[in-house]
Every structure is written in structure tokens, then in C-alpha cells.
């Protein structure tokens, strides 16, 4: 079973949402839950990246309320988003998970871990930043025009996730080819209502406020912080803020890469996630 | 003229100190002033590193008051240290310089730049951290025993500047060979009185206080932030704090390297400093 072949399942949670999710990969005690970015659904995950991780451990991908084929309304702020995902985790009866959050999913991952510190063993934060961070409260006009466009095309995703270099854009085209190669049971495109709720959630999290960085002291879980060296969506200095303030972080910075670094280096990223999570399973740890 | 052959000169400053310094390299409009680490004198700079930079621009190395062959007493806190170096810069009649600070020299470089923002064009901060940073206020016992030892030997410097890996230690031995190959006009070993003054200065700068990070907003100069990925003297997360909070920073992180990353990768580091400083001279900049 792979990212392209695993069936979509549903579960009813106590917040009233029927969540669409997928769960596959090598049986492991602690599954890895993946939280997606702005406007992303479960088909947006890179098959190479997910399958590299799924070769070593169970992975769960999920659409939040109102996203893709999950029912309900998408929350307009990160704490409500975290509570939404907690309802999903509770519906699956999980008590110990690793958590990977990409971009806005990384905001949710931080908040969820602060709310339920005993639930989360290890964290992976990719292309994301701390509450109150730098430069993503209100995006510049050109970035907005690509990010908010009603129907996004390949050029928009290349602009947002990859760098202007030929090499990075070529990797971007490869990634786009991979995510659009699922042959059946595709997820639904994110609605404009969900887009607008997520814009609110991102702006709220992005209100500049360095006093919020002290909350990161509560994230004591070993954390792998990853980004490209030229992310413009959640600008790369936010990655340094995370790695600097988190009590127990490792940093991986990919060269000539942007917000979508994890999709530009999907195999290397997947392997690093595996190594990082395996370290927690080492009895000597 | 090179790091190993340039003569030591002296200049009398208005703070009463006669500073020992060296000045050599390719004539350039803006010289690069190098500020040294705890217990370091001007002979501790890596010849490969300095000569790589000196091939492209004028470099100035200096002993602060009470260090090496400079007269006077070493300041017990970073602001007084910065004023001490400002006296030296004024004595040379310089009005526009680039500044490279290593470790405690990086503390001084930050403070000096905040005091005299118009003097400094660009900054290079290696193996250093912000005021109020993480884990260098009081070093752990083992680290102390190497750092404070009355007569340090090769093993102490390997422990402090390089990682425990064979590869890093071998590079460390190469570095030690280079710095001890100056044939005449060697600098004087740092006194224990200076050591103790510097311990005070480091402890004062290291009192944990995240509110101090907001001062970094005043360092608007383009800044190159460099470290090894496993510095234990000014632990690597401090490097991320700098890169995250500085308004205009680039980060270079060397693998399997510690506090002395700039001496483990002296040619690469020198070339990166040159590229970074050249960028400021590009009319398109």
C-alpha cells in the first residue's frame, strides 16, 4: 500500500466531523500523523516522501474539518484547528503518536502538542514558524496573487513551493507529476470557504509578537526542524526562530530550496525523518 | 604579507592603551576588523582563513586591552570591551569597517555595532550568540576544566573547538600546526588576569534573558552567521537565535563541526566571507 494506492477511509469524531483519512505503512507502535499546509489535501503529500517514511512506520494522513472530503467547517484559528485534529486522534483511539506538520500544519502541530503534551512523542516541523513569527502575517501582493488565486495552476505551486532556479523548478515539475498520478479515489479540491478560513488562521498566528516565542519552551519533545534556505511563504528566518527557541531541536536546511523543500528532496527528507524517529526507539536514548 | 609574516604594529589610543595589531592584505576601501575569542590573541587566527580573506581585502587583527602584547586591563563586561575596541578603531582613524567576531569577539562585535551603527558596514558572527542566549552563562564542569585550565594544551583546544569525531580532531591538529608555525614576532600568551576578566564578561553576557533578543533588531547590517552544528562553548542554538532574530542574516552551518568551525573549514569559510563582503560592493546591491 502506498500514497497512491491506499484507500481513503472515514471516521466519525465527537466534534461532528466525518474525517477523511488514510492509514498505511509498516506496522509500528507509534504512528506518524501528517498535518497538511494551506489549501492542501491528503493528495498533496509527495508519494516519494510518504512512501519512504511508510517503509519504516505507519503513517496517517488526514483532511481537517471542511478540507477535501472531510465534513464540517474549517476552523478560523490555529487553536480551534488543533482541537479539530485532537477530535480526529481521539476518534482513532490513539494515545501516543509522532507528528509531522508542514507550513500551516506545523502551526497546528505546535499548538496541538502544547495542548496535549502527553500525546506527542516526537515532532517534525517543515516550512513553518512560531506563533508571532516573521513575515507571514500579511503576504506581499505578488505572493498573495499566487497563494489566494481561485484556481491555482502549476505555475502558482512552482512560485510558492520552489525557488526561481531551473534546478528547483525542475524538481517542482517532478513533484507535480507525482501528486497528480493517483488513478482513483482522488481527494476533493479545497473549497474557497476553507481557503478563507485558513487565511484567517494564518494571519492570526502570524501577528508579530516575539513574546510568544517563550511558549516554545513547552515543546520539550525532540523536534526536527526543516526548511529550504529561501522560503518566502513562511520565511526561512522563522525556521531559525524555531530551532533557536525550541529546547530540543535539530535543524536541516536544504540549499536552493523554498517552502516545498520536503517535496524537492523527498527521499532525503523521508530518510532523515526515519532516522530521527528511530533515534527515539533506541533503548539507549 | 600573510598571517604568519605580517609585522606586529602598535598604536596609542585615547583610552590609554597601546594596542598591538596587524594590518595587511589587498588594499580595499573597507577593511575587515577581526575580534578574537576567550583567551585568544592575534596568533590564534588560522593562517589559511585569514590569508584567504586577505587575498581579497585588507584585514586588521588586534589584541584588546590587556590581551597579548596590548597594554592596559581587560574589561570585565562586553560594553566596556566594545568601547575598548572603539578606542582602537578611532586611533586608526577608521570610519567605515566590516567586522568579524568569533565567540566572545562576536559578543563584542554585536555590542560595538549597536553603539556605533554608522561605523559598521557588514558583520560576520562566528561561534557566537546573542546577549541573554542559551547555555553559556556558566559552563558545565568538564567544559570549564578545559576552558579555564591555567596552561592549556592541544587536547584542551581540540575538546573546545572541534568535535569528538576523528575527522574533526584531525582538522583540529592541522589547525594547531598552522597557528604555531609563526617563526618570529609571536604574540604573548593571554594572562590569567585577562582570562578572569573575560570569564566575567562572558557570564554577564550569558545571563539568560530572552527579552534581550529584541536588541538584535538594531543590527540592520547584512550579517553572515556561521557555526558548527555541535558547538558546546556557545551552543549551536545560539546561532539559530541570531539568524532568527537578526533582520538581515544569512546562516552557514558546518557539519560535524563545533566552536572552531571556521578553523576546521578555513578556506571555505574565508571564501564565504569574501563572497558575502563582495556582495556589499556590488553596485546592484
Interface residues (C-beta under 8 A of the other chain):
Chain A: X134 X210 X213 X214 X229 X237 X238 X239 X240 X241 X242 X243 X244 X245 X249 X251 X253
Chain B: X134 X210 X213 X214 X229 X237 X238 X239 X240 X241 X242 X243 X244 X245 X246 X249 X251 X253
